[in-house]
Amino acid sequence: MTLHRLRLFALVLIAGLVTTTVQAVERDVVGWEGARWGMNEREITEAFSSKLLVPLAGGQPGEIALSIPGYVFLGCPFDVTFRFAGTRGLVRINLTEVGNRLGHHGNSVAGYGAACELIDRRLEDMFGPGQARGAEKSWAFPSADVTSGGADAGRAHVTFARRVDTQQRA
C-alpha cells in the first residue's frame, strides 16, 4: 500500500507542475485584442480591418503610430494608439479614455463612465492583482508590461508595452 501511495503522490505532484507551467504560459500578454508584438502596420490594419485606423504624426524619430478612435474595451471607450519601432514592429499600445462620450454610440454616457471607473478592477479580473504604483497599477508578464490608471482623475488610460528582450511574435 505504501508504494501505491508514493506513486499517487508522484502523479499528483507531476500534474501540479504541469498545471502550473500551463497557467504560467497562459498568463503572458503577447499583445492586445488582435494585435501581437512585432506586427507591422499592414498586419495591424488587417487585424482591425473593421475599424478606422488613422496615421498619427509627431511621434519619436523612427517611430510610426496608428490610431483607432473610440474603440470600446472592457466597456470603456478609448482612443487606441499602436506604436511601431522600425524592424521591431509593434512595441507599444496606448489606450486613453475618449474625452467626449456624448457622440459615442452604443451605451449611455453614464454607462461608459461607470465602466471607465471600473477599468482597474476589470483588468484585475483578467490579469490578477496588480502592483500599486501611486495612482497606477501595473502587471508584469514575460512579453509585456501593462499599466493602468487615471480613472480616479476622470480619464482612464491603459498601456501595453512590449518588453525589450521579446524578439518575436507569439
C-alpha positions in Angstrom: 0.0 0.0 0.0 2.9 2.4 0.7 4.2 2.0 -2.9 0.8 2.8 -4.2 0.6 6.0 -2.1 4.0 7.0 -3.3 3.0 6.6 -6.9 -0.2 8.5 -6.3 1.8 11.3 -4.6 4.2 11.5 -7.5 1.4 11.6 -10.1 -0.3 14.4 -8.2 3.0 16.3 -7.9 3.6 16.0 -11.7 0.1 17.0 -12.5 0.5 20.1 -10.3 3.8 21.1 -12.0 2.2 20.7 -15.5 -0.8 22.8 -14.5 1.4 25.5 -13.0 3.5 25.6 -16.2 0.4 25.8 -18.4 -1.0 28.6 -16.3 2.3 30.5 -16.5 2.2 30.2 -20.3 -1.4 31.4 -20.4 -0.5 34.3 -18.2 1.6 36.1 -20.8 0.5 39.1 -22.6 1.6 38.9 -26.3 -0.3 41.9 -27.5 -3.8 43.3 -27.2 -7.0 42.2 -28.8 -6.0 41.2 -32.4 -2.6 42.9 -32.2 0.6 40.9 -31.5 4.1 42.2 -30.7 6.2 42.6 -33.8 3.3 43.1 -36.2 3.9 45.8 -38.9 1.4 48.5 -39.8 -0.2 46.4 -42.7 -0.8 43.5 -40.3 -2.4 45.7 -37.7 -4.6 47.2 -40.5 -5.7 43.7 -41.5 -6.3 42.6 -37.9 -8.5 45.7 -37.2 -10.0 45.9 -40.7 -13.4 46.8 -39.5 -12.1 49.8 -37.6 -10.9 53.2 -38.8 -7.1 53.4 -38.5 -5.6 56.9 -38.6 -1.9 57.6 -39.1 -0.5 59.9 -36.4 2.3 62.4 -36.8 4.7 63.8 -34.2 6.0 60.6 -32.5 9.5 59.7 -31.7 12.1 59.7 -34.5 11.9 56.4 -36.4 8.5 55.6 -34.8 5.3 55.1 -36.7 1.9 55.4 -35.0 -1.6 54.4 -36.0 -4.8 55.2 -34.0 -8.3 53.8 -33.7 -10.6 56.5 -32.2 -13.4 55.4 -29.9 -12.6 51.7 -29.5 -14.6 50.1 -26.7 -12.5 47.9 -24.4 -14.0 46.4 -21.3 -17.0 48.7 -21.7 -14.9 51.9 -21.7 -14.4 53.9 -25.0 -10.7 54.5 -25.6 -8.6 56.2 -28.3 -6.1 53.4 -29.1 -2.6 54.2 -30.4 -0.4 51.5 -31.9 3.4 52.4 -31.9 5.9 50.7 -34.2 9.7 50.9 -33.8 11.4 50.1 -37.1 12.2 46.5 -37.6 10.9 45.6 -34.1 7.4 46.3 -35.3 4.6 46.8 -32.8 6.1 47.7 -29.4 3.5 49.7 -27.5 -0.3 50.1 -27.4 -1.7 53.1 -25.5 -5.4 53.4 -24.7 -6.7 56.7 -23.5 -10.3 57.3 -22.5 -12.1 59.4 -25.0 -12.7 63.0 -23.9 -16.3 63.4 -25.1 -18.6 60.4 -24.8 -21.7 62.2 -25.9 -21.0 61.4 -29.6 -20.1 57.8 -28.9 -22.8 55.3 -29.8 -23.8 52.1 -28.2 -24.0 52.9 -24.5 -25.2 55.7 -22.3 -22.7 58.4 -21.1 -23.3 57.2 -17.5 -22.8 53.6 -18.6 -19.4 54.4 -20.2 -18.4 56.5 -17.2 -19.1 53.6 -14.8 -17.2 51.2 -17.0 -14.2 53.5 -17.2 -14.2 53.9 -13.4 -14.0 50.2 -13.1 -11.2 49.6 -15.6 -8.6 48.7 -13.0 -11.0 46.1 -11.4 -11.7 44.6 -14.9 -8.0 44.4 -15.6 -7.5 42.6 -12.3 -10.2 40.1 -13.3 -8.2 39.5 -16.5 -4.6 39.5 -15.0 -4.9 39.1 -11.3 -4.0 41.6 -8.6 -1.9 44.5 -9.9 1.1 46.1 -8.3 0.1 49.6 -7.0 2.4 52.4 -8.1 0.9 55.6 -6.7 -2.4 56.2 -8.7 -1.4 53.5 -11.2 -1.5 49.7 -11.2 0.9 47.6 -13.1 1.3 43.9 -14.2 4.5 42.3 -15.4 4.4 39.4 -17.9 7.2 37.6 -19.8 6.4 39.5 -23.0 5.0 42.8 -21.8 4.2 45.2 -19.0 0.6 46.5 -18.5 -0.1 49.8 -16.7 -3.4 51.4 -15.9 -4.6 54.4 -14.1 -6.3 57.8 -14.3 -9.9 56.6 -13.7 -10.0 58.4 -10.4 -8.8 61.6 -12.2 -11.5 61.4 -14.8 -9.5 59.9 -17.8 -8.6 56.3 -17.7 -5.6 55.0 -19.5 -4.1 51.6 -20.2 -0.7 50.9 -21.7 0.6 47.6 -23.1 4.4 47.8 -23.6 6.4 45.0 -25.2 9.5 44.1 -23.2 12.7 44.9 -24.9 14.0 41.4 -24.8 11.0 39.9 -26.5 12.2 39.0 -30.0 9.3 37.6 -31.9 5.5 37.4 -32.2 3.8 34.8 -30.1 
